Amino acid sequence: MVSHTGKTPHTDTLKYVNCPEPIAVVENKEGWPEKVGREKVEAVDDCWRIDDEWWRSHKISRIYYALILASVRRLVIYKDLEEYCWYRQQY
């Protein structure tokens, strides 16, 4: 069992988990990811779209891609269709 440190936890010490990170993506003419950073996309393993909270002022509209990169690394990224920006999010 871990002993009590005696410190009072504060809300400003909380950290978000799995926050999306902006990422540089080069798209092909169809809008699919062709390069992520400096790595070439070898294959698109899966693709899906999420449209949620459409009734709010800041709705969520994203296209997710599960990619296989040239280094054989698997990566999930998404394009925010409201801001037209690319993000990476760990799961």
MOTABEL-V626866 format. One record per residue. N is the residue number from 1. SS is DSSP state (A for helix, B for strand, O for the rest). PSI is psi in whole degrees, 0 to 359 (none if undefined). BURIAL is b if it has 16 or more other C-alpha atoms within 10 Angstrom, else e. Layout:
n=N ss=SS psi=PSI burial=BURIAL
n=N ss=SS psi=PSI burial=BURIAL
This chain:
n=1 ss=O psi=142 burial=e
n=2 ss=O psi=133 burial=e
n=3 ss=O psi=152 burial=e
n=4 ss=O psi=131 burial=e
n=5 ss=O psi=343 burial=e
n=6 ss=O psi=355 burial=e
n=7 ss=O psi=144 burial=e
n=8 ss=O psi=125 burial=e
n=9 ss=O psi=141 burial=e
n=10 ss=O psi=152 burial=e
n=11 ss=A psi=336 burial=e
n=12 ss=A psi=355 burial=e
n=13 ss=A psi=356 burial=e
n=14 ss=O psi=145 burial=e
n=15 ss=O psi=140 burial=e
n=16 ss=O psi=147 burial=e
n=17 ss=O psi=140 burial=e
n=18 ss=O psi=39 burial=e
n=19 ss=O psi=140 burial=e
n=20 ss=O psi=143 burial=e
n=21 ss=B psi=132 burial=e
n=22 ss=B psi=144 burial=e
n=23 ss=O psi=145 burial=e
n=24 ss=O psi=125 burial=e
n=25 ss=B psi=134 burial=b
n=26 ss=B psi=126 burial=b
n=27 ss=B psi=151 burial=e
n=28 ss=O psi=183 burial=e
n=29 ss=O psi=341 burial=e
n=30 ss=O psi=353 burial=e
n=31 ss=O psi=4 burial=e
n=32 ss=O psi=151 burial=b
n=33 ss=B psi=131 burial=b
n=34 ss=B psi=325 burial=b
n=35 ss=B psi=139 burial=b
n=36 ss=B psi=115 burial=b
n=37 ss=O psi=239 burial=e
n=38 ss=O psi=1 burial=e
n=39 ss=B psi=137 burial=e
n=40 ss=B psi=143 burial=b
n=41 ss=B psi=121 burial=b
n=42 ss=B psi=322 burial=e
n=43 ss=B psi=151 burial=e
n=44 ss=B psi=111 burial=b
n=45 ss=B psi=325 burial=e
n=46 ss=B psi=156 burial=e
n=47 ss=B psi=134 burial=e
n=48 ss=B psi=160 burial=e
n=49 ss=B psi=142 burial=e
n=50 ss=B psi=124 burial=e
n=51 ss=B psi=115 burial=e
n=52 ss=B psi=161 burial=e
n=53 ss=O psi=39 burial=e
n=54 ss=O psi=342 burial=e
n=55 ss=O psi=350 burial=e
n=56 ss=O psi=169 burial=e
n=57 ss=O psi=330 burial=e
n=58 ss=O psi=85 burial=e
n=59 ss=O psi=165 burial=e
n=60 ss=B psi=123 burial=e
n=61 ss=B psi=110 burial=b
n=62 ss=B psi=149 burial=b
n=63 ss=B psi=122 burial=b
n=64 ss=B psi=146 burial=b
n=65 ss=B psi=128 burial=b
n=66 ss=B psi=115 burial=b
n=67 ss=B psi=153 burial=b
n=68 ss=B psi=119 burial=b
n=69 ss=B psi=171 burial=b
n=70 ss=O psi=332 burial=e
n=71 ss=O psi=7 burial=e
n=72 ss=O psi=13 burial=e
n=73 ss=O psi=141 burial=e
n=74 ss=B psi=137 burial=e
n=75 ss=B psi=137 burial=b
n=76 ss=B psi=124 burial=b
n=77 ss=B psi=165 burial=b
n=78 ss=B psi=155 burial=b
n=79 ss=B psi=122 burial=b
n=80 ss=B psi=114 burial=b
n=81 ss=O psi=352 burial=b
n=82 ss=O psi=321 burial=e
n=83 ss=O psi=349 burial=e
n=84 ss=O psi=47 burial=e
n=85 ss=B psi=152 burial=e
n=86 ss=B psi=143 burial=b
n=87 ss=B psi=153 burial=b
n=88 ss=B psi=140 burial=b
n=89 ss=O psi=123 burial=e
n=90 ss=O psi=144 burial=e
n=91 ss=O psi=none burial=e
